[in-house]
Amino acid sequence: MKFGIIVSQRMVDRSAAEPFAKLYDYVQEMEDLGYDLAWLGHHRFAPTTAFGGAAAGEPSAPLIVLSALLARTRRMQMCTNIFLLPAYHPLEIAEEINTLSELSGNRFILGAGIGYKPDEFETVGWGFKTRAKRFEECLEILRLAQAGKPFSYAGSHFQIADCTVVPPPLAGKPTPLWIGAVSEPAMLRAGRMGDGWLVSFAEHLVELQDKVARYKAIAAEHGRASTICLMRDLHIAPTRAGLDPDWLPNVVKVWRSYANLGAEPDRDEVSKDVVFGGKSVSLEKFTPNRAIVGDPGDCIRELERIRALINPEYLLLTPTGVPDLERHRAELRLFAKEVMPQFRS
């Protein structure tokens, strides 16, 4: 199992002489701790976001941010999670991802999705209601562009004649295309057209088991890779007594914000009752199959459950309930020391 950490724009201090210094230091430390991948989100025209709060947590130009992070690391992969692909022309993105992969020695992964905020598309002249179909055409064009040969394309939204994207993929290896999917149609699309599925951290693990089996079967039917990238909220402390009693209220606040913006994934009944019905439950009842919370032993047991049920290739750790950046960083140190070594092959 490989482990990924979030890159938060809240680490950027625009009043400092070197605004990105803290972010660079964080990513370099995470690489030294043994984390395999760093990922960051993407939003446009938003000073606030559901995940980032008052200071937007996702950059408006993630590929540029990743170019700087790739230049400052040696081994870590970098991934967008998720890039709003249908808000751009696919040829522009093809040139940029091929360049990123060339610069980094094939350490870049494009994680993309259709988005859920109309203004991110309509502000630049792209239709919001047509984004799903446009997304599929973008994926088809990216595949053609990464073949390193001349191609043309005739679709409902894009028409391309006699084009060759430069640079070609490094050593003939195209950039992996992972698809973020929280709905049934999006999961089916990930199986048909992607190389991996970015699985929402709202998914209940037991209910996810059948979805993963279906996804893998669809991917096999279409001759596609089927990498599972499971997102999970993390909150770890040396002992259970050190857990933050505000962790679950913080999670509820963030997920209500997502729902208010129109991004509501499938949820199990208990999760719905807690997030939207105001039901009070203990951490011991809520977190199994939904999050990785507890002391190192608790976290190891939850990862064993994850491995037994769906065995993802990547586990992407999110700090939804830990808004303090320094505490989150300390928790990632503890996780790397006490938990990760148990799951290395």
Summary of the structure (lengths in Angstrom):
residues: 345
radius of gyration: 19.6
end to end distance: 7.5
largest distance: 63.9
contacts: 1137
relative contact order: 0.13
helix: 45%
strand: 17%
